[in-house]
Amino acid sequence: MNFNKLPQLVDMRGKLESNGTYSKRTKSITHRVWHHSLTKKNLGGSDAESFADYHVNTLGWPGIGYTFIIEPKNLIN
């Protein structure tokens, strides 16, 4: 499946909060993990921008840390 062709996909690369880059991967990927934030659809902060802000400015990560964020109304960022 080509995710780029999904009509609800919004490409946010280069548009979210970041501070540096992640180190180069040294091991091959052998598993996929699907994680959810357990946030409610009607609460503020349940979007890619808020997740990126929290991860960068609170946790000190270089970026959002996720490939996909499925937001309320099923938007995929």
C-alpha angles and dihedrals in degrees: 000000000000108000091193089071096056108115093220094052116115115190107222098171109140092010102084132081113278140161113193130325137285118257118263114275112253099183130054120251111255102164139034122217123199110205129183128200096222091226122147119248095235097050122099114245096043093120140089094259093055093045091051092047092051095046095047102036102032105028097031095234118154091237146346093297096217133095095208134024116192105206130194112292087036096275110159114214 
